[in-house]
Amino acid sequence: MLRAAERLRMTQLLCGKPVDDPVEIMGLRFPNRVGLAAGMDKNGATVNAFGALGFGFVEVGTLTPRPQRGNSPPRLFRCIPQRAIINHMGINNPGVDRGVENLSKTRHFKGILGVNISKNKVTPNDEARMDYLACLRAVWDVADYVAINFSCPNVPNLCELAKAETAADLLAALKSEQSNLQQETGKYVPIVMKVSPDMSEQQIRELAHVFMDCQLDGLICTNTTTSRIGVENHPEAHQKGGLSGAPLFNRANETLEAFSQELHDAIPIIGVGGIMSPEDALAKVRAGASLVQLYSGFVYQGPSLIHSCANALKKHFDNLR
Ligand SMILES: Cc1cc2nc3c(=O)[nH]c(=O)nc-3n(C[C@H](O)[C@H](O)[C@H](O)COP(=O)(O)O)c2cc1C
C-alpha cells in the first residue's frame, strides 16, 4: 500500500515535505538526521516510499548471501501497553542478489541508502567472514554505506562474533576488501558495525578499541535486547527473541554513552533503540549520536514521528551554530 501511495504521489500530500536539514557524516550528505532502522524493508523494494514519508536515510536488509525463510511464525509480538515489540524473525530475506536487483531497478530515493548485511544461519561462525565479504562485494555498487549485523539475538551464536579478537579479524578483512573495492571502482563505501545493547562495560571498552584500531567508519547503537525489563508482566514476555521499543531506551542509551566516551568523537554513532518522541531523539544526540534511526516508535506512531524528530534535531543543531 505504501508503494502504491508513493507511486500516486499521495505520500507527500499526507505527510508534507521531508525536513530539510542536510548534514555531512562519514563523507555522505544526509538530507536530515532521522533514518529507518534495518528490518522493516528487508527486501529493498520500498525505499522510495519510506523516503517519501520523510526519512533522510533508509537502511534495508538484513540481507544474507543466500535467501532464508527465517523462523516459523508466529515470530512477532506487540506488547502494546509498554509500546514494545518482541521479534524472533531470524533474518528472513530474499538473499543479497535479489535485494540488490530490487534496489537497482526501483531506487530513485535521493536520501542515503544503507544496506545491512549478515551471514546465513547455516554458515558456521568460523566461515562467517566469507559471507560478509560476499555481501559487501554484492551491495557495493548500490549502497551508500554498509551496516554489518553481528548483533542479532535471533541467529544462534551470532553475537559471539562481537568478542574483541573475532571482531578484529572480521573487521580487518572487511576493511581490506573495502580498500580493494575502492581501488577497483573509485567509490568509497563506509562500513558501520551494529552492536548489541547486551554487552558488559569491559566488552564495550575492548570493542571500541578494535573499532578505533581498524578505523571503522561508523557505529550503530543498538540492536534489540534479550532482556525483558519493562515488559515482565506482559503475556507475551516469555516469547524468545529481541525486545525493542520504549523498554529498550535506557539500555540502548547506556551502550551509546559508553561507546561515545571510549571513542572520543573519532567514529560517528547512529543512535537507535526506543525512540518514541522528539525528546528521545534529542537524548540520543546528547548521549553522543550524530544521526538516529526509528523502528518500533514508527510502528506505534506512524510518519509524524519522523517529522517531529527531524525538526527537533534541526532546531537543536541550529542553536549550536
Ligand atoms: C520486527 C523487527 C525486525 C528487525 N530486523 C532487523 C534486521 O533484520 N536487522 C537489523 O540489524 N536489525 C533489525 N531489527 C532491529 C532494529 O533495526 C532496531 O535496531 C531495534 O528495533 C531497536 O530500535 P527500536 O527500539 O526503535 O525498534 C529489527 C527489529 C524489529 C522490531
The ligand as a Tripos MOL2 file, in Angstrom:
@<TRIPOS>MOLECULE
LIG
   31    33     1     0     0
SMALL
NO_CHARGES

@<TRIPOS>ATOM
      1 C1         10.4510   -6.8900   13.6270 C.3       1 LIG1
      2 C2         11.8710   -6.3990   13.6950 C.ar      1 LIG1
      3 C3         12.7980   -6.8500   12.7680 C.ar      1 LIG1
      4 C4         14.1170   -6.3960   12.8200 C.ar      1 LIG1
      5 N1         15.0040   -6.8470   11.8820 N.ar      1 LIG1
      6 C5         16.2850   -6.3920   11.9050 C.ar      1 LIG1
      7 C6         17.2050   -6.8150   10.9180 C.ar      1 LIG1
      8 O1         16.8810   -7.5740   10.0030 O.2       1 LIG1
      9 N2         18.4820   -6.3550   11.0090 N.ar      1 LIG1
     10 C7         18.8980   -5.4960   11.9920 C.ar      1 LIG1
     11 O2         20.0630   -5.1010   12.0100 O.2       1 LIG1
     12 N3         18.0110   -5.0550   12.9270 N.ar      1 LIG1
     13 C8         16.7440   -5.4840   12.8940 C.ar      1 LIG1
     14 N4         15.8500   -5.0410   13.8420 N.ar      1 LIG1
     15 C9         16.3180   -4.1060   14.9160 C.3       1 LIG1
     16 C10        16.0090   -2.6590   14.5760 C.3       1 LIG1
     17 O3         16.7040   -2.2490   13.4160 O.3       1 LIG1
     18 C11        16.4090   -1.7470   15.7630 C.3       1 LIG1
     19 O4         17.8060   -1.8290   15.9410 O.3       1 LIG1
     20 C12        15.7110   -2.1390   17.0600 C.3       1 LIG1
     21 O5         14.3720   -2.4910   16.8140 O.3       1 LIG1
     22 C13        15.7540   -1.0160   18.1080 C.3       1 LIG1
     23 O6         15.0630    0.1340   17.6780 O.3       1 LIG1
     24 P1         13.5650    0.4840   18.1220 P.3       1 LIG1
     25 O7         13.5040    0.3740   19.6050 O.co2     1 LIG1
     26 O8         13.3180    1.8660   17.5940 O.co2     1 LIG1
     27 O9         12.6920   -0.5270   17.4830 O.co2     1 LIG1
     28 C14        14.5210   -5.4750   13.8280 C.ar      1 LIG1
     29 C15        13.5680   -5.0170   14.7510 C.ar      1 LIG1
     30 C16        12.2650   -5.4700   14.7020 C.ar      1 LIG1
     31 C17        11.2690   -4.9640   15.7200 C.3       1 LIG1
@<TRIPOS>BOND
     1     1     2 1
     2     2     3 ar
     3     2    30 ar
     4     3     4 ar
     5     4     5 ar
     6     4    28 ar
     7     5     6 ar
     8     6     7 ar
     9     6    13 1
    10     7     8 2
    11     7     9 ar
    12     9    10 ar
    13    10    11 2
    14    10    12 ar
    15    12    13 ar
    16    13    14 ar
    17    14    15 1
    18    14    28 ar
    19    15    16 1
    20    16    17 1
    21    16    18 1
    22    18    19 1
    23    18    20 1
    24    20    21 1
    25    20    22 1
    26    22    23 1
    27    23    24 1
    28    24    25 2
    29    24    26 1
    30    24    27 1
    31    28    29 ar
    32    29    30 ar
    33    30    31 1
@<TRIPOS>SUBSTRUCTURE
     1 LIG1         1 GROUP 0 **** ****
